[in-house]
């Protein structure tokens, strides 16, 4: 399976920045330390972000517009608000400094996404052409982010850069409600929502990957910003012995987003304008992810 290259953002040249007070360097092979202090860093960023590193406020996470589809149905959501990241738990953080690979597993016990939707097309046995408010609740979410990185020398120091990355996910249960999903017919709208909830696993297989890409984009933005502006040997303690090394081939959850040319088409992606002097909270989070993601049939 080939991966679609996602141009989530581009970092230009950054001058060196001081290590923020809320970051505590850990031995790069000490997964327990990495997990503990990465969790503390995430909590520090939730409400205010960090303007110096162009990291936006993460609570709440608001995406101005997202469009996705399955080949038969196009779903557009405006003002998509994602709640639950603030309660995210970093279950695993591992680095393999020899092969320059890393794994981050994030558990979201509860997340809620809501916004104004427009749906047109076919899903399951349904034909939809409607617009109103919609809400999805996911319980027991687990997102596993694998990435490779390289070290680039700049002004005598080495800085990390994330290269290849992917995300997989699993969800224990999903519940959804789309108001007025059958235009003008409350009884049929309720029946349609009942059907979608009874077949929630199929719906998640179709529409889960773009949400996973959103999660990946958030964490890619955070870690990538630190990598580009802080020397690697300041972010991590690098004096390790060979018997301390962690080697792994990556870890995958139950569902991996389809990314081959046959099963997926990425229609549009964005760059972040790092020259902006805007507040961190003003960064447009639509820049983190493709505005349009399609999973095609066949």
Secondary structure, 3 states (H helix, E strand, C coil): CCCCCCCCCCCCCCCCCCCCCCCCCEECCCHHHHHHHHHHHHHHHCCCCEHHHCECCCCCEEEEEEEEECCCEEEEEEEEEEECHHHCEEEEEEEECCCCEEEEEEEEEEEEEEEEEEEEEEECCEEEEEEEEEEEEEEEEEEEEEEEEEEEEECCEEEEEEEEEEEEEECCEEEEEECCCCCCCHHHHHHHHHHHHHCHHHHHHHHHHHHHHHHHHHHHHHHHHHHHHCCHHHHEECCCCHHHCCCCCCCCCCEECCCCCCCEEEEECCCCCCCCCCCHHHCCHHHHCCCEEEECCC
